């Protein structure tokens, strides 16, 4: 059991962590502003139209919605000291399974239920292999990546499966109070993730497990069970994302959500989540997603190749990790004095 009271030095360290998170988020807001300025400078013909700017903002948010949901689950896993390379494959499997003719015969409810259950079950399998099978997270989720993609291809016969359900298809085009439903779904998942991480015992245990698993075990936390739950949460987020992507494409296939695992990990890192675990924020991860989505949009409106875009993303990821290591070492040296 973890007590709420903490020594002054621990409270002081927590305050420093909060201040650092605020500064990092402000920095990411600054990056977004710079990207908008670059966009306005390179395409003044587009940015001079207020209607286009409004629609473009919604386009960026819609593009960020599915990967944003996945990133929330990924952030929990990384904070808990793990990694999940199978999220893209889980989305593909959940999407394909939900769009089979048999599943579609049960209507929108059956499709949503199937996607969520498939994501949850695969996440539970990942967590069980890692916790009780003692597999390294990298190996376990890499194996699941291959297996889930293979199963999705087997189920779909390597064909694109069209969604004939209007309720599912309309999710991508429906607006509530003028805002796309996909954006509301992202906001709801982010809000739930923030509350879960910052206002519940589950969140405190996640940080404890990622920071020092042995200390967490001695404090009475069932580290193995908690790890299983973290991967189950990641899988559940993948199930939600599968419905969102299926709605946007009105179809599903084994190749959908390709490299989503890299985008989710990158967004979490950009947002300040420590790769070694024990630290991270949901809001920071969301800003990381928005930065990458804005970069993608900037390249699209300027008709630049995806190859250059990927190189820029890679450079940003490397820079973020280097900054993390520098700050972490500086903080460690400061605490040793």
HULINDA-V881170 format. One record per residue. N is the residue number from 1. RES is the residue in one letter. BURIAL is b if it has 9 or more other C-alpha atoms within 8 Angstrom, else e. Layout:
[[N	RES	BURIAL] [N	RES	BURIAL]]
This chain:
[[1	X	e] [2	X	e] [3	X	e] [4	X	e] [5	X	e] [6	X	e] [7	X	e] [8	X	e] [9	X	e] [10	X	e] [11	X	b] [12	X	e] [13	X	e] [14	X	e] [15	X	e] [16	X	e] [17	X	e] [18	X	e] [19	X	e] [20	X	e] [21	X	b] [22	X	e] [23	X	e] [24	X	b] [25	X	b] [26	X	e] [27	X	e] [28	X	b] [29	X	b] [30	X	e] [31	X	b] [32	X	b] [33	X	e] [34	X	e] [35	X	b] [36	X	e] [37	X	e] [38	X	e] [39	X	b] [40	X	b] [41	X	e] [42	X	e] [43	X	b] [44	X	b] [45	X	e] [46	X	b] [47	X	b] [48	X	e] [49	X	e] [50	X	e] [51	X	e] [52	X	b] [53	X	b] [54	X	e] [55	X	e] [56	X	e] [57	X	e] [58	X	b] [59	X	e] [60	X	b] [61	X	b] [62	X	b] [63	X	b] [64	X	b] [65	X	b] [66	X	b] [67	X	b] [68	X	b] [69	X	b] [70	X	b] [71	X	b] [72	X	b] [73	X	b] [74	X	b] [75	X	b] [76	X	b] [77	X	b] [78	X	b] [79	X	b] [80	X	b] [81	X	b] [82	X	b] [83	X	b] [84	X	b] [85	X	b] [86	X	b] [87	X	b] [88	X	b] [89	X	b] [90	X	b] [91	X	b] [92	X	b] [93	X	b] [94	X	b] [95	X	b] [96	X	b] [97	X	b] [98	X	b] [99	X	b] [100	X	b] [101	X	e] [102	X	e] [103	X	b] [104	X	b] [105	X	e] [106	X	b] [107	X	b] [108	X	b] [109	X	e] [110	X	b] [111	X	b] [112	X	b] [113	X	e] [114	X	b] [115	X	b] [116	X	b] [117	X	b] [118	X	b] [119	X	b] [120	X	b] [121	X	b] [122	X	b] [123	X	b] [124	X	b] [125	X	e] [126	X	b] [127	X	b] [128	X	b] [129	X	b] [130	X	b] [131	X	b] [132	X	e] [133	X	e] [134	X	e] [135	X	b] [136	X	e] [137	X	b] [138	X	b] [139	X	e] [140	X	b] [141	X	b] [142	X	b] [143	X	e] [144	X	b] [145	X	b] [146	X	b] [147	X	e] [148	X	b] [149	X	b] [150	X	b] [151	X	b] [152	X	b] [153	X	b] [154	X	e] [155	X	b] [156	X	b] [157	X	e] [158	X	b] [159	X	e] [160	X	b] [161	X	b] [162	X	e] [163	X	b] [164	X	e] [165	X	b] [166	X	e] [167	X	e] [168	X	b] [169	X	b] [170	X	b] [171	X	b] [172	X	b] [173	X	e] [174	X	e] [175	X	e] [176	X	e] [177	X	e] [178	X	e] [179	X	b] [180	X	b] [181	X	b] [182	X	b] [183	X	b] [184	X	b] [185	X	b] [186	X	b] [187	X	e] [188	X	e] [189	X	b] [190	X	b] [191	X	e] [192	X	e] [193	X	b] [194	X	b] [195	X	b] [196	X	b] [197	X	b] [198	X	e] [199	X	e] [200	X	b] [201	X	e] [202	X	e] [203	X	b] [204	X	b] [205	X	b] [206	X	b] [207	X	b] [208	X	b] [209	X	b] [210	X	b] [211	X	b] [212	X	b] [213	X	b] [214	X	e] [215	X	b] [216	X	b] [217	X	b] [218	X	e] [219	X	e] [220	X	e] [221	X	b] [222	X	e] [223	X	b] [224	X	e] [225	X	e] [226	X	b] [227	X	b] [228	X	b] [229	X	b] [230	X	b] [231	X	b] [232	X	b] [233	X	b] [234	X	b] [235	X	b] [236	X	b] [237	X	b] [238	X	b] [239	X	b] [240	X	b] [241	X	b] [242	X	b] [243	X	b] [244	X	b] [245	X	b] [246	X	b] [247	X	b] [248	X	b] [249	X	e] [250	X	b] [251	X	b] [252	X	b] [253	X	b] [254	X	b] [255	X	e] [256	X	b] [257	X	b] [258	X	e] [259	X	e] [260	X	b] [261	X	b] [262	X	e] [263	X	b] [264	X	b] [265	X	b] [266	X	b] [267	X	b] [268	X	b] [269	X	b] [270	X	b] [271	X	b] [272	X	b] [273	X	b] [274	X	b] [275	X	e] [276	X	b] [277	X	b] [278	X	b] [279	X	b] [280	X	b] [281	X	b] [282	X	b] [283	X	b] [284	X	b] [285	X	b] [286	X	b] [287	X	b] [288	X	b] [289	X	b] [290	X	b] [291	X	b] [292	X	b] [293	X	b] [294	X	b] [295	X	b] [296	X	b] [297	X	b] [298	X	b] [299	X	b] [300	X	e] [301	X	e] [302	X	e] [303	X	e] [304	X	b] [305	X	e] [306	X	e] [307	X	e] [308	X	e] [309	X	b] [310	X	e] [311	X	e] [312	X	e] [313	X	b] [314	X	e] [315	X	e] [316	X	b] [317	X	b] [318	X	e] [319	X	e] [320	X	b] [321	X	b] [322	X	e] [323	X	e] [324	X	b] [325	X	e] [326	X	e] [327	X	e] [328	X	e] [329	X	e] [330	X	e] [331	X	e] [332	X	e] [333	X	e] [334	X	e] [335	X	e] [336	X	e] [337	X	e]]
